[in-house]
Amino acid sequence: MADYTINPSYIYTEDIAHATQITTMEDGSEIRNSYRSPRRTFALNYDRVTKAIYDSIVAFFTARLGRYETFSWVNPNDSVTYTVRFVDDTLETEEINDEIYNIKLSLIEVV
């Protein structure tokens, strides 16, 4: 499994999601089921990065086939290593000029 080691300028959001189904019975009682462990999503922003960093992120994203392949990533906020994948098959980039770029991407924990 590959390691993603390019730290973002900052983590815009970090969310924790549970998978819970609640069925309400005719008498008003509920049946609750949890289908998996909670998993985290991370929205990463890379502001004003160089062409070299841009090329590295694009190459890593392309090599993983977008959201197809999982990889390891260390969250700089808590120093925990997570097994993640990209949320989307599209990488959001913005060219400021020939040498400066902004990139936004989201990761989701694979449990």
DOBATOR-723005 format. One record per residue (C-alpha): residue in one letter; residue number from 0; x, y, z. Coordinates in Angstrom, 2 decimals, decimal comma. Each point is the difference from the previous one (the first is absolute). Layout:
// residues N
<'A' NUM <X Y Z>>
...
***
This chain:
// residues 111
<'M' 0 <0,00 0,00 0,00>>
<'A' 1 <1,28 3,43 -0,94>>
<'D' 2 <0,65 2,81 2,49>>
<'Y' 3 <-1,30 3,51 -0,64>>
<'T' 4 <2,51 2,35 1,62>>
<'I' 5 <-0,79 3,45 -1,44>>
<'N' 6 <-1,31 2,07 2,90>>
<'P' 7 <-2,74 2,51 -0,78>>
<'S' 8 <0,13 3,72 0,74>>
<'Y' 9 <-2,84 -0,77 2,40>>
<'I' 10 <-2,82 -2,45 0,58>>
<'Y' 11 <-3,19 1,86 -0,77>>
<'T' 12 <-2,37 -2,54 1,57>>
<'E' 13 <0,26 -3,26 1,87>>
<'D' 14 <-3,24 -1,95 0,51>>
<'I' 15 <-0,95 -3,26 1,70>>
<'A' 16 <-2,96 -1,93 -1,44>>
<'H' 17 <-1,86 -2,99 1,43>>
<'A' 18 <-2,13 -2,40 -2,06>>
<'T' 19 <-3,18 -0,40 2,00>>
<'Q' 20 <-3,40 -1,16 -1,18>>
<'I' 21 <-3,04 0,77 2,15>>
<'T' 22 <-3,29 -1,73 -0,72>>
<'T' 23 <-3,10 1,37 1,74>>
<'M' 24 <-2,55 -2,70 0,82>>
<'E' 25 <-3,79 0,49 -0,12>>
<'D' 26 <-0,14 0,42 3,79>>
<'G' 27 <2,61 2,79 -0,15>>
<'S' 28 <2,90 -2,07 1,32>>
<'E' 29 <3,26 -0,03 -1,93>>
<'I' 30 <2,39 -2,66 -1,18>>
<'R' 31 <3,54 1,35 -0,45>>
<'N' 32 <2,84 -1,67 -1,87>>
<'S' 33 <3,58 1,17 -0,43>>
<'Y' 34 <1,56 -1,39 -3,17>>
<'R' 35 <3,66 0,85 0,39>>
<'S' 36 <2,54 1,85 2,07>>
<'P' 37 <-0,07 3,78 -0,36>>
<'R' 38 <2,23 1,38 -2,69>>
<'R' 39 <1,58 3,36 -0,57>>
<'T' 40 <0,09 2,29 -3,01>>
<'F' 41 <2,62 2,69 -0,49>>
<'A' 42 <-0,15 3,00 -2,36>>
<'L' 43 <3,55 1,08 -0,82>>
<'N' 44 <1,02 3,33 -1,48>>
<'Y' 45 <3,30 0,73 -1,69>>
<'D' 46 <0,34 3,75 -0,45>>
<'R' 47 <2,58 1,56 -2,27>>
<'V' 48 <2,13 -3,11 -0,49>>
<'T' 49 <2,84 -0,26 -2,48>>
<'K' 50 <-0,20 -1,82 -3,33>>
<'A' 51 <2,13 -2,82 1,46>>
<'I' 52 <-2,48 -0,62 2,83>>
<'Y' 53 <-2,91 0,33 -2,44>>
<'D' 54 <1,61 -2,60 -2,28>>
<'S' 55 <0,57 -2,36 2,96>>
<'I' 56 <-3,63 0,21 1,14>>
<'V' 57 <-1,34 -0,49 -3,54>>
<'A' 58 <2,34 -2,99 -0,56>>
<'F' 59 <-1,06 -1,61 3,31>>
<'F' 60 <-3,71 0,57 -0,77>>
<'T' 61 <0,40 -1,42 -3,52>>
<'A' 62 <1,96 -3,03 1,22>>
<'R' 63 <-2,81 -0,84 2,48>>
<'L' 64 <-2,57 0,27 -2,84>>
<'G' 65 <-1,86 2,68 1,90>>
<'R' 66 <-2,09 -1,58 2,74>>
<'Y' 67 <0,74 -3,60 -1,05>>
<'E' 68 <3,07 -0,85 2,09>>
<'T' 69 <0,57 0,42 3,76>>
<'F' 70 <3,16 1,44 1,54>>
<'S' 71 <1,47 1,02 3,36>>
<'W' 72 <-0,10 3,60 1,18>>
<'V' 73 <1,20 1,57 3,27>>
<'N' 74 <-2,39 2,69 1,24>>
<'P' 75 <2,18 2,98 1,00>>
<'N' 76 <-2,61 1,01 2,62>>
<'D' 77 <0,25 -3,16 2,12>>
<'S' 78 <3,01 -1,89 -1,49>>
<'V' 79 <-2,16 -3,12 -0,50>>
<'T' 80 <0,49 -2,08 -3,14>>
<'Y' 81 <-3,27 -0,68 -1,83>>
<'T' 82 <-0,77 -2,31 -2,91>>
<'V' 83 <-1,88 2,25 -2,42>>
<'R' 84 <-1,04 0,50 -3,59>>
<'F' 85 <-0,93 3,08 -1,99>>
<'V' 86 <-3,70 0,90 0,30>>
<'D' 87 <-0,31 1,04 -3,64>>
<'D' 88 <1,34 -1,06 -3,37>>
<'T' 89 <0,60 3,67 -0,82>>
<'L' 90 <2,88 2,07 1,38>>
<'E' 91 <-0,89 3,69 0,48>>
<'T' 92 <2,91 2,22 -1,05>>
<'E' 93 <0,44 3,68 -0,74>>
<'E' 94 <2,97 1,47 -1,84>>
<'I' 95 <0,96 3,39 1,46>>
<'N' 96 <2,86 0,39 -2,47>>
<'D' 97 <2,49 -2,32 -1,71>>
<'E' 98 <1,69 -0,88 3,29>>
<'I' 99 <-2,67 0,37 2,73>>
<'Y' 100 <-3,10 -2,17 0,54>>
<'N' 101 <-2,87 -0,55 2,42>>
<'I' 102 <-1,30 -3,54 0,50>>
<'K' 103 <-2,96 -1,32 1,98>>
<'L' 104 <-0,62 -3,68 0,64>>
<'S' 105 <-1,88 -2,16 2,47>>
<'L' 106 <1,00 -3,29 1,60>>
<'I' 107 <-2,26 -2,57 1,66>>
<'E' 108 <1,11 -2,60 2,51>>
<'V' 109 <-0,37 -3,61 -1,15>>
<'V' 110 <-1,11 -2,29 2,85>>
***
